[in-house]
Amino acid sequence: MNAKEFAHELEKAASFIRQQQAEIEAYKNLAKAQDEKIIDLAFKLAYAERSNEVVKEAKYGITTKWDGGTTYHETTEPIGKAQEK
């Protein structure tokens, strides 16, 4: 292989590496966008779950309590009685 052929092979290799770098960047951007969507959906889920708890609390007299390690619910009357209202 002479110098001209070697230079040509180096150019091909450099082109291939640039293409690979571009693809890696595209995947990084995709992963970042997916992470943002996951965080947004997790927030929406937590918000929806809390909204459901608030509705239950209002409808059935349920109180959500936290003792520092466990979340639990108390009612002022049995759920069956509250559902009859």
RAJODA-V78827 format. One record per backbone hydrogen bond with DSSP energy under -0.5 kcal/mol. CO is the residue of the C=O (numbers start at 0). NH is the residue of the N-H. E is the energy in kcal/mol with one decimal. If there is no record, write none. Layout:
CO NH E
CO NH E
This chain:
1 5 -2.3
2 6 -2.4
3 7 -2.1
4 8 -2.2
5 9 -2.3
6 10 -2.3
7 11 -2.1
8 12 -2.3
9 13 -2.6
10 14 -2.3
11 15 -2.3
12 16 -2.5
13 17 -2.3
14 18 -2.1
15 19 -2.4
16 20 -2.5
17 21 -2.1
18 22 -2.1
19 23 -2.5
20 24 -2.4
21 25 -2.1
22 26 -2.3
23 27 -2.5
24 28 -2.5
25 29 -2.2
26 30 -2.8
27 31 -2.4
28 32 -2.3
29 33 -2.4
30 34 -2.5
31 35 -2.2
32 36 -2.0
33 37 -2.6
34 38 -2.5
35 39 -2.3
36 40 -2.8
37 41 -2.6
38 42 -2.2
39 43 -2.4
40 44 -2.5
41 45 -2.5
42 46 -2.6
43 47 -2.6
44 48 -2.8
45 49 -2.3
46 50 -2.3
47 51 -2.3
48 52 -2.0
49 53 -2.3
50 54 -2.1
51 55 -2.4
52 56 -2.9
53 57 -2.4
54 58 -2.9
55 59 -3.2
55 61 -0.7
56 60 -1.2
60 75 -1.1
62 64 -0.5
62 73 -2.5
64 71 -2.8
69 66 -2.2
71 64 -3.3
73 62 -3.6
77 81 -2.1
78 82 -2.5
79 83 -0.9
80 84 -0.6
81 84 -0.9
